[in-house]
Amino acid sequence: EDRWVVLYNPHLLLAWDGHVNTEYGASSLLPVYLYKYFFKGPDQTKFGID
């Protein structure tokens, strides 16, 4: 059935020689999320023993 076929971009499929999932994200908060994602610091963990 066609409902199980994953959407694809033929240009990216040929350029990267494999499947690339691309989706459109429309939100007024998208630039804020991208800024925080790109400029986040390294992973950190706090640990303490009493």
C-alpha distance matrix in Angstrom:
0.0 3.8 5.5 6.2 7.8 11.5 13.7 16.5 19.8 20.3 24.1 24.1 21.7 24.3 27.3 26.5 24.7 22.0 19.5 21.2 19.9 21.8 22.1 24.6 27.1 29.4 32.3 36.0 36.3 34.2 37.3 39.2 36.5 36.2 40.0 40.3 37.6 39.2 42.7 42.5 45.0 44.5 43.3 46.3 47.2 50.2 51.7 55.0 57.0 59.8
3.8 0.0 3.8 5.4 5.4 8.9 10.5 13.3 16.4 17.2 20.9 21.1 19.0 21.7 24.6 24.1 22.6 20.0 17.3 18.7 17.2 18.7 19.0 21.3 24.1 26.3 29.3 33.1 33.5 31.3 34.3 36.4 33.8 33.4 37.2 37.8 35.2 36.6 40.2 40.2 42.9 42.6 41.7 44.7 45.9 49.0 50.7 54.1 56.3 59.2
5.5 3.8 0.0 3.8 5.6 8.2 10.0 13.4 16.8 18.4 21.9 21.6 19.8 23.0 25.5 24.6 23.6 20.6 17.4 18.2 16.1 17.6 17.2 19.5 21.8 24.0 26.8 30.6 30.9 28.9 32.1 34.0 31.4 31.3 35.1 35.4 32.9 34.6 38.2 38.0 40.7 40.5 39.4 42.3 43.3 46.3 48.0 51.3 53.5 56.2
6.2 5.4 3.8 0.0 3.8 6.3 9.4 12.4 16.1 17.5 21.0 20.2 18.1 21.3 23.8 22.5 21.2 18.0 14.9 16.2 14.4 16.6 16.8 19.7 22.0 24.7 27.3 31.1 31.0 28.8 31.9 33.5 30.7 30.4 34.2 34.4 31.6 33.2 36.7 36.4 38.8 38.4 37.2 40.1 41.1 44.2 45.7 49.0 51.2 54.0
7.8 5.4 5.6 3.8 0.0 3.8 6.5 9.0 12.6 13.8 17.3 16.7 14.6 17.7 20.3 19.3 18.1 15.1 12.1 13.5 12.2 14.3 15.1 18.0 20.8 23.6 26.5 30.2 30.3 27.7 30.6 32.6 29.8 29.2 32.9 33.4 30.6 31.8 35.4 35.4 37.9 37.6 36.7 39.9 41.2 44.4 46.2 49.6 51.9 54.9
11.5 8.9 8.2 6.3 3.8 0.0 3.8 6.3 10.1 12.0 15.2 14.0 12.4 15.9 17.9 16.7 16.0 12.8 9.4 10.1 8.4 10.6 11.6 14.9 17.6 20.6 23.5 27.2 27.0 24.3 27.0 29.0 26.2 25.5 29.2 29.7 26.8 28.0 31.7 31.7 34.3 34.0 33.3 36.5 37.9 41.2 43.1 46.6 49.1 52.1
13.7 10.5 10.0 9.4 6.5 3.8 0.0 3.8 7.2 9.6 12.6 11.9 11.0 14.4 16.2 15.7 15.6 12.9 9.4 9.2 7.4 8.4 9.4 12.2 15.4 18.2 21.5 25.0 25.2 22.4 24.9 27.3 24.8 23.8 27.5 28.5 25.8 26.7 30.4 30.9 33.7 33.7 33.4 36.7 38.5 41.8 44.0 47.5 50.2 53.2
16.5 13.3 13.4 12.4 9.0 6.3 3.8 0.0 3.8 6.2 9.0 8.2 7.3 10.8 12.5 12.1 12.3 10.0 6.9 6.7 6.4 7.4 9.7 12.6 15.9 18.9 22.3 25.6 25.7 22.5 24.6 27.1 24.8 23.2 26.8 28.0 25.1 25.5 29.3 30.0 32.7 32.7 32.7 36.2 38.3 41.7 44.0 47.6 50.4 53.6
19.8 16.4 16.8 16.1 12.6 10.1 7.2 3.8 0.0 3.8 5.6 5.5 6.1 8.8 10.1 10.7 11.5 10.2 8.2 7.3 7.9 7.5 10.2 12.4 15.9 18.7 22.1 25.1 25.5 22.1 23.7 26.6 24.6 22.6 25.9 27.6 24.8 24.7 28.5 29.7 32.4 32.7 33.1 36.7 39.1 42.6 45.0 48.7 51.6 54.8
20.3 17.2 18.4 17.5 13.8 12.0 9.6 6.2 3.8 0.0 3.8 5.5 4.9 6.3 8.6 10.0 10.1 9.8 9.0 9.4 11.0 11.2 14.0 16.1 19.7 22.4 25.8 28.7 29.2 25.7 27.0 30.0 28.1 25.8 29.0 30.8 28.0 27.5 31.3 32.6 35.2 35.2 35.8 39.5 41.9 45.5 47.8 51.6 54.5 57.7
24.1 20.9 21.9 21.0 17.3 15.2 12.6 9.0 5.6 3.8 0.0 3.8 5.4 5.4 6.1 8.6 9.7 10.5 10.4 10.0 12.1 11.7 14.6 16.3 19.7 22.3 25.6 28.1 28.5 24.9 25.7 28.9 27.2 24.5 27.4 29.5 26.7 25.8 29.5 31.2 33.7 33.9 34.8 38.6 41.2 44.8 47.3 51.1 54.1 57.4
24.1 21.1 21.6 20.2 16.7 14.0 11.9 8.2 5.5 5.5 3.8 0.0 3.8 5.4 4.9 5.8 7.8 7.9 7.7 6.7 9.4 9.4 12.9 15.1 18.1 21.1 24.2 26.8 26.7 23.0 23.8 26.7 24.7 22.0 24.9 26.7 23.7 22.9 26.6 28.0 30.4 30.4 31.2 35.0 37.6 41.2 43.7 47.4 50.4 53.8
21.7 19.0 19.8 18.1 14.6 12.4 11.0 7.3 6.1 4.9 5.4 3.8 0.0 3.8 5.7 5.6 5.5 5.2 5.5 6.6 9.6 10.9 14.5 17.2 20.3 23.5 26.6 29.5 29.3 25.6 26.8 29.5 27.1 24.7 27.8 29.2 26.0 25.5 29.2 30.3 32.4 32.1 32.6 36.4 38.7 42.4 44.6 48.3 51.1 54.5
24.3 21.7 23.0 21.3 17.7 15.9 14.4 10.8 8.8 6.3 5.4 5.4 3.8 0.0 3.8 5.7 5.0 7.1 8.9 10.1 13.3 14.3 17.8 20.2 23.4 26.4 29.5 32.1 32.0 28.3 29.1 31.9 29.8 27.1 29.9 31.6 28.5 27.5 31.1 32.4 34.4 34.1 34.9 38.7 41.2 44.9 47.1 50.9 53.7 57.2
27.3 24.6 25.5 23.8 20.3 17.9 16.2 12.5 10.1 8.6 6.1 4.9 5.7 3.8 0.0 3.8 5.7 8.1 10.0 10.1 13.5 14.0 17.6 19.7 22.6 25.5 28.4 30.8 30.5 26.7 27.0 29.8 27.9 24.9 27.4 29.2 26.1 24.7 28.2 29.8 31.7 31.4 32.5 36.3 39.0 42.8 45.1 48.9 51.8 55.3
26.5 24.1 24.6 22.5 19.3 16.7 15.7 12.1 10.7 10.0 8.6 5.8 5.6 5.7 3.8 0.0 3.8 5.4 7.7 8.0 11.7 13.0 16.8 19.4 21.9 25.2 27.9 30.3 29.6 25.8 26.4 28.8 26.5 23.6 26.2 27.6 24.2 23.1 26.5 27.7 29.4 28.8 29.7 33.5 36.0 39.7 42.0 45.7 48.6 52.1
24.7 22.6 23.6 21.2 18.1 16.0 15.6 12.3 11.5 10.1 9.7 7.8 5.5 5.0 5.7 3.8 0.0 3.8 7.3 9.3 13.0 15.0 18.7 21.6 24.4 27.7 30.5 33.2 32.5 28.8 29.7 32.0 29.5 26.9 29.6 30.8 27.3 26.4 29.9 30.8 32.4 31.6 32.1 35.8 38.2 41.9 43.9 47.6 50.3 53.9
22.0 20.0 20.6 18.0 15.1 12.8 12.9 10.0 10.2 9.8 10.5 7.9 5.2 7.1 8.1 5.4 3.8 0.0 3.8 6.5 10.0 12.6 16.3 19.5 22.2 25.7 28.4 31.3 30.5 26.9 28.2 30.3 27.6 25.3 28.3 29.1 25.6 25.2 28.8 29.4 31.1 30.2 30.4 34.0 36.1 39.8 41.7 45.5 48.1 51.6
19.5 17.3 17.4 14.9 12.1 9.4 9.4 6.9 8.2 9.0 10.4 7.7 5.5 8.9 10.0 7.7 7.3 3.8 0.0 3.8 6.6 9.6 13.0 16.4 19.1 22.6 25.4 28.5 27.8 24.3 26.0 28.1 25.3 23.3 26.6 27.4 23.9 24.0 27.7 28.1 30.2 29.5 29.4 33.0 35.0 38.6 40.6 44.3 47.0 50.3
21.2 18.7 18.2 16.2 13.5 10.1 9.2 6.7 7.3 9.4 10.0 6.7 6.6 10.1 10.1 8.0 9.3 6.5 3.8 0.0 3.8 6.2 9.9 13.2 15.7 19.2 21.9 24.9 24.1 20.6 22.2 24.4 21.6 19.6 22.9 23.8 20.5 20.6 24.3 24.9 27.2 26.8 27.0 30.6 32.8 36.4 38.6 42.3 45.2 48.5
19.9 17.2 16.1 14.4 12.2 8.4 7.4 6.4 7.9 11.0 12.1 9.4 9.6 13.3 13.5 11.7 13.0 10.0 6.6 3.8 0.0 3.8 6.7 10.4 12.7 16.3 19.0 22.2 21.5 18.2 20.3 22.3 19.5 18.0 21.6 22.4 19.3 19.9 23.7 24.1 26.6 26.5 26.4 29.9 31.9 35.3 37.6 41.3 44.1 47.3
21.8 18.7 17.6 16.6 14.3 10.6 8.4 7.4 7.5 11.2 11.7 9.4 10.9 14.3 14.0 13.0 15.0 12.6 9.6 6.2 3.8 0.0 3.8 7.0 9.6 13.1 16.0 19.1 18.8 15.4 17.4 19.8 17.4 15.8 19.4 20.7 18.0 18.5 22.3 23.1 26.0 26.4 26.6 30.1 32.4 35.7 38.3 41.9 44.9 48.0
22.1 19.0 17.2 16.8 15.1 11.6 9.4 9.7 10.2 14.0 14.6 12.9 14.5 17.8 17.6 16.8 18.7 16.3 13.0 9.9 6.7 3.8 0.0 3.8 6.4 9.8 12.8 16.1 16.1 13.1 15.6 18.0 15.8 14.8 18.5 19.7 17.5 18.6 22.2 22.9 26.1 26.9 26.9 30.1 32.3 35.4 38.1 41.6 44.6 47.5
24.6 21.3 19.5 19.7 18.0 14.9 12.2 12.6 12.4 16.1 16.3 15.1 17.2 20.2 19.7 19.4 21.6 19.5 16.4 13.2 10.4 7.0 3.8 0.0 3.8 6.4 9.8 13.1 13.7 10.9 13.4 16.1 14.6 13.8 17.4 18.9 17.4 18.4 21.8 22.8 26.3 27.6 27.9 31.0 33.3 36.2 39.1 42.5 45.7 48.4
27.1 24.1 21.8 22.0 20.8 17.6 15.4 15.9 15.9 19.7 19.7 18.1 20.3 23.4 22.6 21.9 24.4 22.2 19.1 15.7 12.7 9.6 6.4 3.8 0.0 3.8 6.4 9.8 10.1 7.5 10.5 12.8 11.4 11.3 14.8 16.1 15.0 16.5 19.6 20.5 24.1 25.6 25.8 28.7 30.9 33.6 36.6 39.9 43.2 45.7
29.4 26.3 24.0 24.7 23.6 20.6 18.2 18.9 18.7 22.4 22.3 21.1 23.5 26.4 25.5 25.2 27.7 25.7 22.6 19.2 16.3 13.1 9.8 6.4 3.8 0.0 3.8 7.0 8.6 7.1 10.0 12.4 11.9 12.4 15.3 16.9 16.7 18.2 20.8 21.9 25.6 27.6 27.9 30.5 32.7 35.2 38.3 41.5 44.8 47.1
32.3 29.3 26.8 27.3 26.5 23.5 21.5 22.3 22.1 25.8 25.6 24.2 26.6 29.5 28.4 27.9 30.5 28.4 25.4 21.9 19.0 16.0 12.8 9.8 6.4 3.8 0.0 3.8 5.2 5.3 8.4 9.9 9.9 11.4 13.8 15.0 15.5 17.4 19.5 20.3 24.0 26.3 26.6 28.8 30.9 33.1 36.3 39.3 42.6 44.7
36.0 33.1 30.6 31.1 30.2 27.2 25.0 25.6 25.1 28.7 28.1 26.8 29.5 32.1 30.8 30.3 33.2 31.3 28.5 24.9 22.2 19.1 16.1 13.1 9.8 7.0 3.8 0.0 3.8 5.6 7.2 8.2 9.7 11.4 12.8 14.2 15.6 17.2 18.7 19.8 23.5 26.2 26.8 28.8 31.0 32.9 36.3 39.2 42.6 44.5
36.3 33.5 30.9 31.0 30.3 27.0 25.2 25.7 25.5 29.2 28.5 26.7 29.3 32.0 30.5 29.6 32.5 30.5 27.8 24.1 21.5 18.8 16.1 13.7 10.1 8.6 5.2 3.8 0.0 3.8 5.7 5.3 6.3 8.7 10.1 10.8 12.3 14.4 15.7 16.4 20.1 22.7 23.1 25.0 27.2 29.1 32.5 35.4 38.8 40.8
34.2 31.3 28.9 28.8 27.7 24.3 22.4 22.5 22.1 25.7 24.9 23.0 25.6 28.3 26.7 25.8 28.8 26.9 24.3 20.6 18.2 15.4 13.1 10.9 7.5 7.1 5.3 5.6 3.8 0.0 3.8 5.4 5.1 6.1 8.6 10.0 10.4 12.1 14.2 15.2 19.0 21.4 22.0 24.4 26.8 29.2 32.5 35.7 39.1 41.4
37.3 34.3 32.1 31.9 30.6 27.0 24.9 24.6 23.7 27.0 25.7 23.8 26.8 29.1 27.0 26.4 29.7 28.2 26.0 22.2 20.3 17.4 15.6 13.4 10.5 10.0 8.4 7.2 5.7 3.8 0.0 3.8 5.5 5.1 6.1 8.6 9.8 10.5 12.1 13.9 17.6 20.4 21.6 24.0 26.8 29.1 32.6 35.7 39.3 41.6
39.2 36.4 34.0 33.5 32.6 29.0 27.3 27.1 26.6 30.0 28.9 26.7 29.5 31.9 29.8 28.8 32.0 30.3 28.1 24.4 22.3 19.8 18.0 16.1 12.8 12.4 9.9 8.2 5.3 5.4 3.8 0.0 3.8 5.5 5.2 6.3 8.6 10.1 10.8 11.9 15.5 18.5 19.5 21.5 24.1 26.1 29.6 32.6 36.2 38.3
36.5 33.8 31.4 30.7 29.8 26.2 24.8 24.8 24.6 28.1 27.2 24.7 27.1 29.8 27.9 26.5 29.5 27.6 25.3 21.6 19.5 17.4 15.8 14.6 11.4 11.9 9.9 9.7 6.3 5.1 5.5 3.8 0.0 3.8 5.5 5.2 6.1 8.6 10.1 10.4 14.1 16.6 17.1 19.4 21.9 24.2 27.6 30.8 34.3 36.6
36.2 33.4 31.3 30.4 29.2 25.5 23.8 23.2 22.6 25.8 24.5 22.0 24.7 27.1 24.9 23.6 26.9 25.3 23.3 19.6 18.0 15.8 14.8 13.8 11.3 12.4 11.4 11.4 8.7 6.1 5.1 5.5 3.8 0.0 3.8 5.5 5.0 6.0 8.4 9.8 13.5 15.9 17.1 19.8 22.7 25.4 28.8 32.1 35.7 38.3
40.0 37.2 35.1 34.2 32.9 29.2 27.5 26.8 25.9 29.0 27.4 24.9 27.8 29.9 27.4 26.2 29.6 28.3 26.6 22.9 21.6 19.4 18.5 17.4 14.8 15.3 13.8 12.8 10.1 8.6 6.1 5.2 5.5 3.8 0.0 3.8 5.5 5.4 6.1 8.2 11.8 14.8 16.5 18.9 22.0 24.4 28.0 31.2 34.9 37.3
40.3 37.8 35.4 34.4 33.4 29.7 28.5 28.0 27.6 30.8 29.5 26.7 29.2 31.6 29.2 27.6 30.8 29.1 27.4 23.8 22.4 20.7 19.7 18.9 16.1 16.9 15.0 14.2 10.8 10.0 8.6 6.3 5.2 5.5 3.8 0.0 3.8 5.7 5.4 5.6 9.3 12.3 13.5 15.6 18.5 20.8 24.4 27.5 31.2 33.6
37.6 35.2 32.9 31.6 30.6 26.8 25.8 25.1 24.8 28.0 26.7 23.7 26.0 28.5 26.1 24.2 27.3 25.6 23.9 20.5 19.3 18.0 17.5 17.4 15.0 16.7 15.5 15.6 12.3 10.4 9.8 8.6 6.1 5.0 5.5 3.8 0.0 3.8 5.6 5.5 9.1 11.1 12.1 14.9 17.9 20.7 24.1 27.5 31.1 33.9
39.2 36.6 34.6 33.2 31.8 28.0 26.7 25.5 24.7 27.5 25.8 22.9 25.5 27.5 24.7 23.1 26.4 25.2 24.0 20.6 19.9 18.5 18.6 18.4 16.5 18.2 17.4 17.2 14.4 12.1 10.5 10.1 8.6 6.0 5.4 5.7 3.8 0.0 3.8 5.9 8.9 11.0 13.1 16.1 19.5 22.5 25.9 29.3 32.9 35.8
42.7 40.2 38.2 36.7 35.4 31.7 30.4 29.3 28.5 31.3 29.5 26.6 29.2 31.1 28.2 26.5 29.9 28.8 27.7 24.3 23.7 22.3 22.2 21.8 19.6 20.8 19.5 18.7 15.7 14.2 12.1 10.8 10.1 8.4 6.1 5.4 5.6 3.8 0.0 3.8 6.4 9.5 12.0 14.5 18.0 20.6 24.1 27.4 31.1 33.8
42.5 40.2 38.0 36.4 35.4 31.7 30.9 30.0 29.7 32.6 31.2 28.0 30.3 32.4 29.8 27.7 30.8 29.4 28.1 24.9 24.1 23.1 22.9 22.8 20.5 21.9 20.3 19.8 16.4 15.2 13.9 11.9 10.4 9.8 8.2 5.6 5.5 5.9 3.8 0.0 3.8 6.8 8.7 11.0 14.4 17.0 20.5 23.8 27.5 30.2
45.0 42.9 40.7 38.8 37.9 34.3 33.7 32.7 32.4 35.2 33.7 30.4 32.4 34.4 31.7 29.4 32.4 31.1 30.2 27.2 26.6 26.0 26.1 26.3 24.1 25.6 24.0 23.5 20.1 19.0 17.6 15.5 14.1 13.5 11.8 9.3 9.1 8.9 6.4 3.8 0.0 3.8 6.5 8.4 12.1 14.6 18.1 21.3 25.0 27.8
44.5 42.6 40.5 38.4 37.6 34.0 33.7 32.7 32.7 35.2 33.9 30.4 32.1 34.1 31.4 28.8 31.6 30.2 29.5 26.8 26.5 26.4 26.9 27.6 25.6 27.6 26.3 26.2 22.7 21.4 20.4 18.5 16.6 15.9 14.8 12.3 11.1 11.0 9.5 6.8 3.8 0.0 3.8 6.3 10.0 13.1 16.2 19.6 23.2 26.3
43.3 41.7 39.4 37.2 36.7 33.3 33.4 32.7 33.1 35.8 34.8 31.2 32.6 34.9 32.5 29.7 32.1 30.4 29.4 27.0 26.4 26.6 26.9 27.9 25.8 27.9 26.6 26.8 23.1 22.0 21.6 19.5 17.1 17.1 16.5 13.5 12.1 13.1 12.0 8.7 6.5 3.8 0.0 3.8 7.0 10.5 13.4 17.0 20.5 23.7
46.3 44.7 42.3 40.1 39.9 36.5 36.7 36.2 36.7 39.5 38.6 35.0 36.4 38.7 36.3 33.5 35.8 34.0 33.0 30.6 29.9 30.1 30.1 31.0 28.7 30.5 28.8 28.8 25.0 24.4 24.0 21.5 19.4 19.8 18.9 15.6 14.9 16.1 14.5 11.0 8.4 6.3 3.8 0.0 3.8 6.9 10.0 13.5 17.0 20.1
47.2 45.9 43.3 41.1 41.2 37.9 38.5 38.3 39.1 41.9 41.2 37.6 38.7 41.2 39.0 36.0 38.2 36.1 35.0 32.8 31.9 32.4 32.3 33.3 30.9 32.7 30.9 31.0 27.2 26.8 26.8 24.1 21.9 22.7 22.0 18.5 17.9 19.5 18.0 14.4 12.1 10.0 7.0 3.8 0.0 3.8 6.4 10.1 13.5 16.7
50.2 49.0 46.3 44.2 44.4 41.2 41.8 41.7 42.6 45.5 44.8 41.2 42.4 44.9 42.8 39.7 41.9 39.8 38.6 36.4 35.3 35.7 35.4 36.2 33.6 35.2 33.1 32.9 29.1 29.2 29.1 26.1 24.2 25.4 24.4 20.8 20.7 22.5 20.6 17.0 14.6 13.1 10.5 6.9 3.8 0.0 3.8 6.9 10.5 13.4
51.7 50.7 48.0 45.7 46.2 43.1 44.0 44.0 45.0 47.8 47.3 43.7 44.6 47.1 45.1 42.0 43.9 41.7 40.6 38.6 37.6 38.3 38.1 39.1 36.6 38.3 36.3 36.3 32.5 32.5 32.6 29.6 27.6 28.8 28.0 24.4 24.1 25.9 24.1 20.5 18.1 16.2 13.4 10.0 6.4 3.8 0.0 3.8 7.1 10.3
55.0 54.1 51.3 49.0 49.6 46.6 47.5 47.6 48.7 51.6 51.1 47.4 48.3 50.9 48.9 45.7 47.6 45.5 44.3 42.3 41.3 41.9 41.6 42.5 39.9 41.5 39.3 39.2 35.4 35.7 35.7 32.6 30.8 32.1 31.2 27.5 27.5 29.3 27.4 23.8 21.3 19.6 17.0 13.5 10.1 6.9 3.8 0.0 3.8 6.7
57.0 56.3 53.5 51.2 51.9 49.1 50.2 50.4 51.6 54.5 54.1 50.4 51.1 53.7 51.8 48.6 50.3 48.1 47.0 45.2 44.1 44.9 44.6 45.7 43.2 44.8 42.6 42.6 38.8 39.1 39.3 36.2 34.3 35.7 34.9 31.2 31.1 32.9 31.1 27.5 25.0 23.2 20.5 17.0 13.5 10.5 7.1 3.8 0.0 3.8
59.8 59.2 56.2 54.0 54.9 52.1 53.2 53.6 54.8 57.7 57.4 53.8 54.5 57.2 55.3 52.1 53.9 51.6 50.3 48.5 47.3 48.0 47.5 48.4 45.7 47.1 44.7 44.5 40.8 41.4 41.6 38.3 36.6 38.3 37.3 33.6 33.9 35.8 33.8 30.2 27.8 26.3 23.7 20.1 16.7 13.4 10.3 6.7 3.8 0.0
